[in-house]
Amino acid sequence: MRILVAEDDPVIALGLAERLRTLGHEPIGPAADGEEAVQLARTTEPDLYLFDIEMPKLDGLTAATELSEAGLRRPVVVVTGVEDPGLIERSIASGVGAYLTKPVDSVALAAAIELSAVRHAEFRALEDEVDRGRQALEDRKIVERAKGVLMSALDLSEQDAFRRLQVTARERNLRLADVAARIVEQQSLLEPKPKRTAAR
């Protein structure tokens, strides 16, 4: 795994990078502050962030949040030198997957990396499930509207209108919702034209 290290203490930073290598990972950096970490993440697109919380210019939690908002959300492991319940709460709110206190040993680091990666994957899967549910709801709404259009324009029963949508989707190899959307868009073409009265 390619892991971006951000730590303002150069000795600790090199130690973390070395531990990552011994665990079979590829360290990137280390970045000396949060701003540098954000820049490095943008150019290297690592698999995971290992950030010290307290860094100059931009702290590790803010850097992780900025990257997430920029579309570069990754699993995050944070490291701190102080035991602070407030920091733990901030870490959770920032989407951090694991939290370590210094000094960091290889066993704890390996466990934190694995835990953070698993939590990140679970969160992404949950987001995807929510997105699919939202899309299914939108699809259902457009199909219902299209059925209504067909029922009104062609004097069809609800069952016949739905069957017509299904047949059209199958014949054209399209999603049912895509066919429905086209019908709703072209609703005016299906509306019966007013009859002309004969001139006397």
Buried (B, 14 or more C-beta within 10 A) or exposed (E): BBBBBBBBBEEBBBBBBEBBEEBEBEBBBBBBBBBBBBEBBEEEEBBBBBBBBBBEBBBBBBBBBBBBEEEBBBBBBBBBEEEBEEBBEBBEEBBBBBBBBBEBEEEBBBEBBBBBBEBBEEBEEEEEEEEEEEEEEEBEEBBEBBBBBBBBBEEBEEEBBBEBBEEBBEEEEBEBBEBBBBBBEEBEEEEEEEEEEEEE
